[in-house]
Amino acid sequence: MALLPSLVKGMRDYSTLQVYRRNYMFSIIQSIYARYGFEPLETPALEQRATLTEKYGQEGEQLMFNVLKSGNFLEGMESGINAIDYKKLKPLISDKGLRYDLTVPLMRYIVANQHQICFPFRRYQMQPVWRADRPQRGRYREFLQCDADIIGSSALLCEAEILKLIYDVSTELQIRDFCIKINHRGILSAIADPEKEKVFCTIVDKLEKMGLEKVMTALQAADFSSQTIASLALLQNFKGNNSELLMQLQAAIGHTDQGSKAIEALTGILTQAHGLGLPDGICCIEPTLARGLAYYTGLIMELTVAHTPIGSLGGGGRYEHLGDLFGTTGLVGVGFSFGIDRLYDLMETQNRFESITTYTTEVLLTNIEAKVEMQLLHLLNQLRVDGFKAELYPDQVKIKKQLSYAHKKNIPFVIILGATECAMNHYTLKNMQTGAQNSYSWSDLCGLLRAALVARS
């Protein structure tokens, strides 16, 4: 029986058109990262399981893809396997995992290579990550992230630069109605029960999905105090512009050490970001923004677009203790990650791909007469030597079929060469967009092609 050509849930193929469009996005993001002084880095898809565990919080670890050990990993424990809790079983049968994000592998790389790295280290990384999530629109099990991080500096200027970078990328991708939501983990720590900040943030991160009432019920079930729950409700009701929100926060938690430091940091970051050219109204303080990952310690950021069900287009923040997990203290960082797949879905919805080039071949040579085969091969080679992206239709079939091929592939120009054209040393060029068809000498043909292709790019 033939296999059904089905995909694993949450995974996707990318068509030629989609790859062209994604590459367009990559080129813009990459150029902006480079403009800000970020350097490229790549890490492997597989990491040691010990590298990934205890970094993302309990819920994050449940979404990790664990990879089975090689060989007979069940040997010696078959008799007791039914009695083993599956959480305890995982480390017995798995010693590797697919990376959940790009930040933890980055910290592993930095700790391993810290003596060769120039700090502050600005790195960007554009690679896929994997999460065993429930697939739905805008949420996939394999997706590509585009990260930019600054490691080795606690200066608030780093946060300000990241905010301006998010603005530049969103603007150059022509995203409409976007907003950069920001908060500081110190705001939430100031109202959370002591020693329970990470659990508090994990639950509060579900506010948008579950609503305040269900989140408050979850906090009660997790034994949070009534004061903490009431304080969350108070933050949820804060309204106004950033200046007004900062004043409300000052009145509510400015008397606490964590709260006053967080308010001061938010104020300083916004001041510096505006000094870098970030327009007013782009950043919006959201006092209950939590970001689910457990490793954030300072500013947290999320890129959203109004009136869309797609969800956040990226997120990030300040972290200070990831290096500790690898035995290196004092390694601080701040960064942001764009989710390319959600960005793509949004740009498609907003018709942002209409003007981009969606072809590779620029010139197609038709193949209509066997007697001119060698001339066609020489011409094909010469076109490529001269820098044109060219191909020769491989079969001698009717010209209509070859022109149809050029049309479907969006090839802008076709050269028609038969025995008559060879005898006259002229080349018939057809513009597939306008339908115009004329004969030219070789030098005139090359000049016309070059000018026309430059005009199209």
C-alpha positions in Angstrom: 0.0 0.0 0.0 1.3 3.4 -1.0 2.2 5.8 1.9 -0.1 8.8 2.4 2.1 11.9 1.8 1.1 13.6 5.1 2.9 16.1 7.3 3.6 15.8 11.0 1.1 18.0 12.8 2.5 21.5 13.4 5.1 21.1 10.7 4.9 22.7 7.2 6.4 22.6 3.8 7.4 25.9 2.1 6.5 26.4 -1.5 8.8 28.3 -3.9 6.7 31.4 -3.5 6.8 31.2 0.3 10.6 30.7 0.2 11.0 33.8 -1.9 8.8 35.8 0.5 10.6 34.5 3.6 14.0 35.3 2.0 12.8 38.8 1.4 11.9 39.1 5.1 15.3 37.6 6.1 17.2 40.1 4.0 15.5 43.0 5.6 15.9 41.7 9.2 19.5 40.7 8.6 20.5 44.1 7.1 19.0 45.9 10.1 20.8 43.6 12.6 24.0 44.2 10.8 23.3 48.0 10.9 23.2 47.8 14.6 26.5 45.9 14.8 25.1 42.4 15.5 27.2 39.5 14.2 25.8 36.1 13.0 25.9 32.9 15.0 24.5 29.4 14.5 24.1 26.5 17.0 23.0 22.9 16.4 19.4 21.8 16.5 20.2 19.2 19.2 21.4 20.1 22.6 22.2 18.0 25.7 19.1 17.5 27.7 20.8 18.8 30.7 21.5 22.1 28.8 17.8 22.6 28.2 16.2 21.5 31.4 15.5 23.8 34.4 15.8 26.9 32.1 12.2 27.5 30.9 10.0 26.8 33.8 7.8 23.8 34.3 5.4 24.5 31.4 8.2 25.2 29.0 9.9 21.9 29.8 6.7 20.1 29.1 6.8 21.4 25.5 10.4 20.2 24.9 11.0 17.6 22.2 13.1 14.9 23.9 15.3 12.6 21.7 15.7 9.0 22.6 19.1 7.6 23.6 20.8 5.5 21.0 21.0 1.7 21.5 18.9 -0.5 23.9 18.2 2.2 26.5 15.5 0.0 28.2 18.0 -2.7 29.0 17.9 -3.5 32.7 14.7 -1.7 33.6 12.0 -3.5 31.6 10.5 -5.1 34.7 9.9 -1.9 36.5 9.1 0.5 33.7 5.3 0.4 34.3 5.8 1.7 37.8 8.0 4.6 36.8 6.5 8.1 36.6 6.9 9.4 33.0 8.6 12.6 34.3 11.2 10.4 36.0 11.4 8.1 32.9 12.4 10.9 30.5 16.0 11.4 31.7 16.5 7.6 31.7 15.6 7.2 28.1 16.6 10.6 26.7 19.8 12.5 26.9 19.2 15.1 24.1 16.5 17.5 23.0 15.6 19.8 20.1 16.3 23.4 21.1 13.3 25.1 22.5 14.6 28.6 21.8 17.9 30.3 20.7 18.8 32.0 24.0 19.8 29.0 26.1 22.0 27.6 23.4 23.5 31.1 23.0 24.5 31.1 26.7 25.9 27.6 26.5 28.0 28.8 23.5 29.2 32.0 25.3 30.2 30.1 28.5 32.1 27.6 26.4 33.9 30.3 24.3 34.0 33.3 26.7 37.7 33.8 26.4 37.5 34.2 22.6 34.5 36.5 22.6 34.7 40.3 22.6 32.2 41.7 25.1 29.7 43.3 24.9 28.8 40.6 22.4 26.2 41.5 19.9 24.9 38.4 18.1 22.0 37.6 15.8 20.7 34.1 15.0 18.1 33.1 12.4 17.3 29.4 12.9 14.3 27.0 13.6 13.2 25.9 17.1 10.8 23.2 18.1 8.0 23.1 20.7 5.6 20.2 21.3 2.7 22.6 21.4 -0.9 22.1 20.3 -0.9 23.2 16.6 -3.3 26.0 15.7 -3.2 29.2 13.5 -0.1 31.2 14.4 1.3 28.4 16.6 3.5 25.7 15.1 5.7 22.9 16.4 8.6 24.0 14.2 9.1 27.7 13.6 11.9 30.0 12.8 13.1 32.7 15.2 15.3 35.7 14.4 17.1 36.7 17.6 19.3 39.7 18.4 21.0 39.8 21.8 23.5 42.0 23.6 25.5 40.0 26.1 27.9 41.4 28.7 26.4 44.8 29.6 23.7 45.8 32.1 23.4 49.4 30.7 19.8 50.4 30.0 21.1 51.7 26.6 21.0 48.0 25.5 17.3 47.8 26.1 16.7 51.1 24.4 18.6 49.9 21.3 16.6 46.7 21.2 13.4 48.7 21.3 14.5 50.9 18.4 15.6 47.8 16.4 12.2 46.3 16.8 10.7 49.5 15.5 13.1 49.6 12.5 12.4 46.0 11.5 8.6 46.4 11.8 8.7 49.7 9.8 10.9 48.4 7.0 8.7 45.3 6.7 5.8 47.8 6.4 3.8 46.3 9.3 0.7 48.3 10.0 -0.8 49.1 13.5 2.0 47.5 15.5 2.8 48.2 19.2 5.7 47.3 21.4 4.3 46.3 24.8 6.8 46.6 27.6 6.9 45.9 31.3 9.5 45.1 34.0 9.6 41.9 36.0 10.2 44.1 39.0 6.6 45.4 38.7 5.3 41.9 39.1 7.8 40.9 41.7 6.8 43.9 43.8 3.2 42.5 44.2 4.0 38.7 44.2 4.3 36.6 47.3 8.0 36.4 48.3 9.9 33.5 46.6 7.0 32.7 44.3 7.7 35.3 41.5 8.4 32.7 38.8 5.1 30.8 39.4 3.3 34.1 39.6 4.6 35.3 36.2 3.8 31.9 34.6 0.1 32.2 35.7 -0.2 35.9 34.9 1.2 35.2 31.4 -2.2 33.6 30.7 -4.1 36.8 31.3 -4.8 37.6 27.7 -5.9 34.0 26.9 -7.9 33.2 30.1 -9.0 36.5 31.4 -8.6 38.1 34.8 -11.2 36.0 36.6 -9.7 32.6 35.7 -6.2 33.8 36.4 -7.3 35.0 39.9 -8.8 31.5 40.4 -5.5 29.9 39.3 -3.6 32.1 41.7 -5.9 31.1 44.6 -5.4 27.5 43.7 -1.6 28.1 43.9 -2.0 29.5 47.4 -1.2 33.1 46.6 -2.3 35.7 49.1 -5.4 37.8 48.7 -3.2 40.9 48.8 -1.2 39.7 45.7 -4.4 38.8 43.8 -5.9 42.2 44.7 -2.8 44.0 43.6 -2.9 42.2 40.2 -6.5 43.3 39.7 -5.4 46.9 40.5 -2.6 46.8 37.9 -5.0 45.4 35.4 -7.2 48.4 35.8 -4.4 51.0 35.2 -5.1 53.1 32.1 -3.5 56.0 30.2 -0.3 56.9 28.3 3.1 55.9 29.5 3.6 58.9 31.7 0.2 58.4 33.4 0.9 54.7 33.9 4.3 55.4 35.5 2.6 57.8 37.9 -0.1 55.2 38.8 2.7 52.6 39.3 4.6 55.0 41.5 1.6 55.5 43.7 0.9 51.7 43.9 4.3 50.1 44.3 6.8 53.0 44.4 7.3 52.5 48.1 8.8 49.0 47.5 12.4 48.4 46.6 11.6 46.2 43.5 8.8 48.5 42.4 10.9 51.8 42.6 13.8 50.2 40.7 11.5 48.9 38.0 9.8 52.3 37.5 13.2 54.0 37.4 14.4 51.5 34.8 11.3 51.9 32.6 11.6 55.7 32.7 15.3 55.6 31.8 14.8 53.1 28.9 12.0 55.0 27.3 14.0 58.3 27.6 17.0 56.8 25.8 14.9 55.0 23.2 13.2 58.3 22.3 16.7 59.8 22.1 17.6 57.1 19.5 14.6 58.2 17.4 11.8 55.9 18.7 8.5 57.8 18.1 6.1 58.5 20.9 3.2 56.0 21.2 5.1 53.0 19.7 6.0 51.6 23.2 3.1 51.0 25.5 3.7 50.1 29.2 1.4 47.1 30.1 1.8 46.5 33.9 0.5 42.9 33.7 2.7 41.8 30.8 4.6 38.8 32.1 6.2 36.7 29.3 6.1 33.0 30.4 9.8 32.1 30.2 11.3 31.8 33.7 14.7 33.4 33.0 13.6 37.0 32.5 14.7 39.4 35.3 14.2 42.9 34.0 12.5 44.6 31.0 10.2 42.4 29.0 9.0 43.2 25.5 6.3 41.9 23.1 5.5 43.0 19.6 1.8 42.9 18.8 -0.5 44.2 16.1 -4.0 45.5 16.7 -7.1 43.7 15.4 -5.5 40.4 14.5 -5.9 36.8 15.9 -2.3 35.9 15.1 -0.9 36.7 18.5 2.4 38.3 19.4 5.0 38.6 16.6 8.0 38.4 18.9 9.2 38.8 22.4 12.2 39.2 24.6 13.7 40.9 27.6 16.5 41.2 30.1 18.1 38.1 31.8 20.9 37.9 34.3 21.4 34.4 35.6 21.5 32.0 32.6 25.2 31.8 32.8 25.0 30.7 36.4 23.5 27.4 35.2 26.7 26.7 33.3 29.0 27.7 36.2 29.6 31.3 35.1 28.2 34.1 37.2 27.7 37.7 36.2 26.8 37.0 32.6 24.0 39.4 31.8 22.1 39.9 28.5 19.1 41.4 26.8 17.5 40.4 23.5 14.5 40.1 21.3 13.2 37.3 19.0 11.0 37.8 15.9 8.7 34.9 15.1 9.1 34.7 11.3 6.1 32.4 10.8 3.6 34.7 12.5 5.2 37.7 10.8 4.8 36.0 7.5 1.1 35.2 8.2 0.5 38.9 9.1 2.3 40.3 6.1 0.3 38.0 3.8 -2.9 39.2 5.4 -1.8 42.9 5.0 -0.7 42.3 1.4 2.9 43.2 2.0 4.4 40.8 -0.5 2.9 42.2 -3.7 5.9 44.1 -4.9 8.7 41.6 -4.2 10.6 39.6 -6.8 9.3 36.0 -7.1 11.6 34.5 -9.7 15.1 33.2 -10.0 15.5 32.7 -13.8 15.7 36.0 -15.6 16.0 34.7 -19.2 14.6 31.5 -20.8 16.1 30.2 -24.1 13.6 28.4 -26.2 14.5 25.0 -27.7 12.7 24.6 -31.1 15.2 23.3 -33.6 17.8 20.5 -33.2 20.2 22.1 -35.7 20.9 25.1 -33.5 21.5 23.1 -30.3 25.2 24.0 -30.1 24.5 27.7 -30.6 21.9 27.5 -27.8 24.4 25.9 -25.5 27.1 28.5 -26.3 24.5 31.3 -25.8 23.3 29.8 -22.5 26.9 29.7 -21.2 27.6 33.3 -22.4 24.5 34.6 -20.7 25.6 33.1 -17.4 29.1 34.3 -17.8 27.7 37.8 -18.4 25.9 37.6 -15.1 22.3 36.7 -16.2 20.3 34.0 -14.5 19.4 31.9 -17.5 18.1 28.4 -18.4 17.4 26.5 -21.6 14.2 24.6 -22.0 15.4 21.0 -22.1 12.9 19.5 -24.6 12.2 20.5 -28.2 8.5 21.1 -27.9 6.0 23.6 -29.3 6.8 27.2 -28.6 3.5 27.7 -26.9 4.4 25.2 -24.2 7.7 26.8 -23.6 6.2 30.3 -23.3 3.6 28.8 -20.9 6.5 27.5 -18.8 8.0 30.9 -18.7 4.7 32.5 -17.7 4.1 30.0 -14.8 7.7 30.5 -13.5 7.3 34.3 -13.8 10.4 34.5 -16.0 10.5 38.1 -17.3 12.3 37.5 -20.7 12.4 34.8 -23.4 15.0 34.5 -26.2 13.8 32.8 -29.3 16.5 31.4 -31.4 16.0 29.3 -34.6 17.9 28.7 -37.8 16.7 31.9 -39.3 17.8 34.0 -36.4 21.2 32.2 -36.3 21.8 32.9 -40.0 21.0 36.7 -39.5 23.1 36.8 -36.2 20.1 38.3 -34.5 18.2 37.3 -31.4 14.5 37.6 -30.8 13.6 38.8 -27.3 10.1 38.5 -25.9 9.1 40.6 -22.9 6.7 38.3 -21.0 5.0 41.2 -19.2 4.2 43.4 -22.1 4.2 40.8 -24.9 6.5 42.9 -27.0 8.8 40.9 -29.3 11.8 42.4 -31.2 15.1 41.3 -32.8 18.5 42.6 -31.6 22.2 42.2 -32.1 24.0 40.5 -29.2 25.5 43.7 -27.8 22.1 45.5 -28.0 20.4 42.5 -26.5 22.7 42.4 -23.4 22.4 46.1 -22.8 18.6 46.1 -23.1 18.3 43.0 -20.8 20.6 44.5 -18.2 18.7 47.9 -18.1 15.3 46.2 -18.0 16.3 43.9 -15.1 17.8 46.7 -13.1 14.6 48.6 -13.6 12.5 45.7 -12.3 14.6 45.1 -9.2 
